[in-house]
Amino acid sequence: MTTIDDDDVDRVGDVDLIAPERRALGPGQAIEVRSMKGRSRSYALGGRGAAAKSAIAVALHERCDMIVATAALGVDQPARQEQAVIEFLRGDAVTRWAEVTLGL
């Protein structure tokens, strides 16, 4: 895999586990977490039984390995939280886990 696009994030983000209805709030954005490259994308959620109002899905890859993270949010405007989610993924605990698990 050389790049991750919005269709990839939609497919692997597991947003459907949080709510039965989702709507992308625009195109995703390219991101990097250490040596991993990928995309993040925000969604509005709804429908009966929705566990959150919005979500941010992140898909990253390094060589042939992929890491996917999905954040369920209780706010209507996930863009305000997106940087915090990405900074968490860039933190020591997550990057150490990725290094050990994926051998990065």
N, CA, C and O of each residue as an XYZ file, in Angstrom:
416
protein
N       0.841     -1.169      0.000
C       0.000      0.000      0.000
C       0.890      1.237      0.000
O       1.814      1.349      0.805
N       0.606      2.154     -0.900
C       1.420      3.368     -0.975
C       0.693      4.589     -0.427
O       1.331      5.487      0.123
N      -0.609      4.640     -0.565
C      -1.382      5.765     -0.032
C      -2.708      5.258      0.527
O      -3.190      4.184      0.166
N      -3.272      6.054      1.406
C      -4.605      5.794      1.946
C      -5.488      6.940      1.495
O      -5.134      8.107      1.664
N      -6.649      6.610      0.915
C      -7.566      7.655      0.471
C      -8.831      7.623      1.333
O      -8.963      6.784      2.224
N      -9.751      8.542      1.060
C     -10.973      8.638      1.859
C     -11.800      7.358      1.796
O     -12.406      6.969      2.795
N     -11.836      6.700      0.642
C     -12.581      5.438      0.536
C     -12.001      4.387      1.480
O     -12.745      3.617      2.087
N     -10.675      4.354      1.604
C     -10.037      3.418      2.530
C     -10.447      3.716      3.969
O     -10.779      2.801      4.724
N     -10.425      4.990      4.350
C     -10.810      5.373      5.713
C     -12.272      5.000      5.960
O     -12.603      4.470      7.021
N     -13.140      5.269      5.000
C     -14.556      4.907      5.129
C     -14.713      3.402      5.347
O     -15.540      2.969      6.150
N     -13.934      2.625      4.644
C     -14.065      1.170      4.671
C     -13.529      0.561      5.977
O     -14.142     -0.358      6.521
N     -12.408      1.055      6.478
C     -11.763      0.414      7.628
C     -12.002      1.115      8.953
O     -11.612      0.587      9.994
N     -12.628      2.287      8.953
C     -12.769      3.092     10.156
C     -13.725      2.581     11.212
O     -13.715      3.106     12.326
N     -14.543      1.593     10.930
C     -15.485      1.009     11.886
C     -16.448      2.015     12.499
O     -16.943      1.803     13.605
N     -16.718      3.105     11.795
C     -17.661      4.101     12.300
C     -19.055      3.490     12.423
O     -19.838      3.906     13.277
N     -19.368      2.519     11.589
C     -20.689      1.882     11.645
C     -20.905      1.104     12.941
O     -22.044      0.753     13.247
N     -19.867      0.827     13.705
C     -20.035      0.177     14.998
C     -20.521      1.155     16.073
O     -21.020      0.740     17.119
N     -20.372      2.449     15.805
C     -20.761      3.481     16.762
C     -22.183      3.974     16.501
O     -22.912      4.301     17.438
N     -22.574      4.027     15.231
C     -23.900      4.545     14.873
C     -24.335      3.933     13.544
O     -23.504      3.656     12.679
N     -25.639      3.725     13.389
C     -26.122      3.131     12.142
C     -26.074      4.087     10.941
O     -26.068      3.641      9.793
N     -26.042      5.388     11.203
C     -26.010      6.366     10.116
C     -24.775      7.250     10.269
O     -24.464      7.719     11.364
N     -24.083      7.467      9.161
C     -22.919      8.344      9.185
C     -22.896      9.183      7.915
O     -23.378      8.774      6.858
N     -22.320     10.364      8.056
C     -22.156     11.259      6.917
C     -20.799     11.913      7.066
O     -20.520     12.571      8.069
N     -19.953     11.728      6.056
C     -18.640     12.371      6.082
C     -18.829     13.882      6.051
O     -19.667     14.398      5.310
N     -18.052     14.578      6.852
C     -18.156     16.039      6.938
C     -17.145     16.728      6.025
O     -16.617     17.791      6.349
N     -16.893     16.113      4.899
C     -15.945     16.672      3.941
C     -14.829     15.689      3.677
O     -14.817     14.588      4.225
N     -13.900     16.083      2.844
C     -12.777     15.192      2.545
C     -11.871     15.050      3.764
O     -11.815     15.930      4.623
N     -11.170     13.935      3.817
C     -10.203     13.706      4.884
C      -8.954     14.533      4.658
O      -8.818     15.248      3.665
N      -8.042     14.412      5.619
C      -6.782     15.136      5.488
C      -5.621     14.179      5.683
O      -5.700     13.242      6.476
N      -4.555     14.421      4.959
C      -3.348     13.609      5.093
C      -2.704     13.902      6.445
O      -2.648     15.051      6.883
N      -2.216     12.842      7.103
C      -1.538     13.006      8.384
C      -0.316     12.096      8.431
O      -0.184     11.162      7.641
N       0.563     12.388      9.365
C       1.728     11.549      9.632
C       1.856     11.363     11.133
O       1.672     12.301     11.908
N       2.170     10.157     11.523
C       2.489      9.837     12.911
C       3.808      9.081     12.863
O       3.862      7.907     12.495
N       4.859      9.778     13.241
C       6.236      9.283     13.114
C       6.456      8.853     11.674
O       6.331      9.679     10.770
N       6.779      7.591     11.429
C       7.052      7.159     10.051
C       5.808      6.677      9.319
O       5.883      6.319      8.144
N       4.658      6.663     10.000
C       3.422      6.177      9.384
C       2.687      7.330      8.713
O       2.599      8.431      9.256
N       2.166      7.056      7.534
C       1.407      8.045      6.785
C      -0.025      7.550      6.626
O      -0.276      6.345      6.606
N      -0.958      8.485      6.513
C      -2.341      8.086      6.352
C      -3.272      9.263      6.224
O      -2.883     10.340      5.773
N      -4.538      9.041      6.638
C      -5.580     10.073      6.543
C      -6.464     10.002      7.770
O      -6.603      8.960      8.410
N      -7.059     11.151      8.077
C      -8.117     11.198      9.083
C      -9.345     11.794      8.405
O      -9.237     12.577      7.461
N     -10.514     11.404      8.907
C     -11.760     11.912      8.339
C     -12.800     12.013      9.432
O     -12.891     11.134     10.289
N     -13.586     13.078      9.411
C     -14.615     13.320     10.415
C     -15.995     12.959      9.866
O     -16.267     13.085      8.672
N     -16.852     12.508     10.775
C     -18.199     12.071     10.408
C     -19.223     12.610     11.393
O     -18.947     12.713     12.588
N     -20.405     12.953     10.892
C     -21.573     13.206     11.723
C     -22.290     11.870     11.857
O     -22.390     11.113     10.892
N     -22.786     11.582     13.054
C     -23.437     10.299     13.311
C     -24.881     10.511     13.691
O     -25.254     11.573     14.190
N     -25.693      9.502     13.455
C     -27.100      9.582     13.819
C     -27.754      8.227     13.752
O     -27.100      7.196     13.591
N     -29.048      8.256     13.878
C     -29.823      7.024     13.824
C     -30.093      6.468     15.214
O     -29.472      6.867     16.199
N     -31.009      5.564     15.260
C     -31.411      4.948     16.524
C     -30.243      4.183     17.147
O     -29.603      3.362     16.490
N     -29.982      4.459     18.396
C     -28.920      3.751     19.099
C     -27.530      4.300     18.878
O     -26.553      3.665     19.272
N     -27.412      5.464     18.260
C     -26.085      6.054     18.030
C     -25.418      6.288     19.387
O     -26.021      6.854     20.299
N     -24.173      5.845     19.504
C     -23.433      5.961     20.766
C     -22.678      7.281     20.884
O     -22.076      7.558     21.921
N     -22.705      8.099     19.830
C     -21.992      9.380     19.838
C     -22.609     10.285     18.784
O     -23.373      9.824     17.937
N     -22.281     11.573     18.833
C     -22.783     12.535     17.853
C     -21.888     12.624     16.624
O     -22.355     12.932     15.527
N     -20.597     12.351     16.813
C     -19.660     12.426     15.693
C     -18.512     11.474     15.948
O     -18.385     10.900     17.030
N     -17.678     11.315     14.936
C     -16.523     10.426     15.058
C     -15.405     10.921     14.153
O     -15.628     11.623     13.166
N     -14.198     10.528     14.528
C     -13.022     10.763     13.697
C     -12.378      9.405     13.464
O     -12.056      8.695     14.416
N     -12.192      9.048     12.218
C     -11.514      7.798     11.873
C     -10.145      8.140     11.294
O     -10.001      9.057     10.485
N      -9.149      7.378     11.729
C      -7.769      7.582     11.282
C      -7.238      6.239     10.786
O      -7.368      5.225     11.472
N      -6.653      6.234      9.620
C      -6.000      5.041      9.084
C      -4.571      5.430      8.714
O      -4.341      6.394      7.983
N      -3.623      4.663      9.233
C      -2.197      4.915      9.000
C      -1.549      3.646      8.480
O      -1.996      2.541      8.789
N      -0.496      3.802      7.691
C       0.229      2.609      7.246
C       1.726      2.841      7.280
O       2.220      3.961      7.154
N       2.416      1.740      7.455
C       3.874      1.686      7.364
C       4.167      0.399      6.613
O       3.871     -0.694      7.096
N       4.737      0.530      5.453
C       4.930     -0.620      4.567
C       3.571     -1.293      4.352
O       2.637     -0.638      3.889
N       3.438     -2.565      4.673
C       2.175     -3.284      4.456
C       1.319     -3.376      5.711
O       0.271     -4.022      5.686
N       1.730     -2.755      6.799
C       0.964     -2.780      8.037
C       0.058     -1.563      8.121
O       0.431     -0.469      7.697
N      -1.150     -1.760      8.678
C      -2.097     -0.662      8.828
C      -2.572     -0.587     10.271
O      -2.832     -1.609     10.907
N      -2.682      0.626     10.776
C      -3.267      0.890     12.087
C      -4.493      1.765     11.864
O      -4.442      2.750     11.127
N      -5.596      1.395     12.510
C      -6.835      2.160     12.396
C      -7.280      2.557     13.797
O      -7.293      1.731     14.710
N      -7.640      3.809     13.960
C      -8.163      4.302     15.230
C      -9.440      5.080     14.938
O      -9.502      5.857     13.985
N     -10.456      4.865     15.766
C     -11.707      5.584     15.618
C     -12.089      6.186     16.961
O     -12.174      5.479     17.965
N     -12.318      7.479     16.977
C     -12.695      8.187     18.201
C     -14.172      8.567     18.117
O     -14.590      9.257     17.187
N     -14.955      8.115     19.092
C     -16.368      8.493     19.202
C     -16.446      9.737     20.065
O     -15.867      9.783     21.150
N     -17.165     10.753     19.582
C     -17.215     12.044     20.267
C     -18.655     12.437     20.590
O     -19.576     12.145     19.826
N     -18.834     13.092     21.715
C     -20.154     13.548     22.131
C     -20.461     14.959     21.673
O     -21.386     15.587     22.189
N     -19.708     15.468     20.719
C     -19.901     16.830     20.209
C     -20.306     16.788     18.745
O     -20.055     15.807     18.046
N     -20.941     17.872     18.287
C     -21.386     17.950     16.901
C     -20.282     18.363     15.934
O     -20.397     18.128     14.731
N     -19.220     18.971     16.438
C     -18.163     19.510     15.587
C     -16.842     18.790     15.871
O     -16.038     19.270     16.670
N     -16.612     17.654     15.231
C     -15.416     16.873     15.532
C     -14.110     17.554     15.126
O     -13.048     17.190     15.631
N     -14.166     18.518     14.242
C     -12.936     19.189     13.810
C     -12.208     19.826     14.990
O     -10.981     19.922     14.983
N     -12.949     20.256     15.990
C     -12.329     20.863     17.175
C     -11.527     19.843     17.982
O     -10.610     20.221     18.712
N     -11.853     18.575     17.863
C     -11.183     17.518     18.618
C     -10.139     16.766     17.795
O      -9.341     16.010     18.348
N     -10.142     16.970     16.489
C      -9.288     16.169     15.614
C      -7.810     16.289     15.962
O      -7.098     15.284     15.973
N      -7.341     17.484     16.242
C      -5.925     17.651     16.569
C      -5.568     16.909     17.846
O      -4.485     16.331     17.941
N      -6.460     16.915     18.831
C      -6.209     16.190     20.080
C      -6.114     14.684     19.834
O      -5.284     14.007     20.441
N      -6.961     14.161     18.947
C      -6.912     12.739     18.605
C      -5.583     12.413     17.937
O      -4.942     11.421     18.283
N      -5.171     13.227     16.995
C      -3.911     12.982     16.284
C      -2.717     13.110     17.243
O      -1.779     12.317     17.168
N      -2.748     14.085     18.127
C      -1.656     14.230     19.107
C      -1.598     13.025     20.038
O      -0.510     12.591     20.416
N      -2.750     12.479     20.411
C      -2.757     11.257     21.216
C      -2.069     10.125     20.462
O      -1.260      9.395     21.036
N      -2.387      9.976     19.177
C      -1.761      8.923     18.373
C      -0.259      9.148     18.219
O       0.496      8.188     18.062
N       0.172     10.383     18.261
C       1.595     10.702     18.163
C       2.320     10.554     19.504
O       3.546     10.647     19.559
N       1.574     10.327     20.575
C       2.152     10.234     21.914
C       3.008      8.988     22.092
O       2.960      8.053     21.291
N       3.782      9.003     23.154
C       4.732      7.922     23.424
C       4.073      6.560     23.583
O       4.580      5.572     23.052
N       2.957      6.480     24.300
C       2.325      5.180     24.553
C       1.894      4.502     23.251
O       2.151      3.315     23.054
N       1.246      5.246     22.375
C       0.766      4.660     21.125
C       1.929      4.347     20.190
O       1.956      3.279     19.579
N       2.873      5.246     20.071
C       3.984      4.984     19.140
C       4.871      3.844     19.640
O       5.399      3.078     18.834
N       5.042      3.721     20.965
C       5.804      2.569     21.488
C       5.072      1.273     21.182
O       5.690      0.283     20.789
N       3.745      1.278     21.364
C       2.952      0.083     21.040
C       3.129     -0.280     19.560
O       3.339     -1.446     19.228
N       3.043      0.718     18.673
C       3.190      0.459     17.241
C       4.584     -0.072     16.926
O       4.729     -0.983     16.112
N       5.608      0.489     17.563
C       6.976      0.022     17.323
C       7.140     -1.439     17.739
O       7.737     -2.234     17.013
N       6.611     -1.786     18.903
C       6.740     -3.171     19.384
C       5.871     -4.123     18.566
O       6.328     -5.184     18.142
N       4.626     -3.738     18.351
C       3.676     -4.625     17.665
C       4.023     -4.815     16.196
O       3.971     -5.932     15.682
N       4.381     -3.718     15.516
C       4.642     -3.792     14.077
C       6.122     -3.878     13.742
O       6.491     -4.085     12.586
N       6.959     -3.722     14.740
C       8.395     -3.766     14.478
C       8.889     -2.550     13.721
O       9.800     -2.661     12.900
N       8.311     -1.400     13.981
C       8.707     -0.179     13.270
C      10.022      0.352     13.792
O      10.509      1.375     13.310
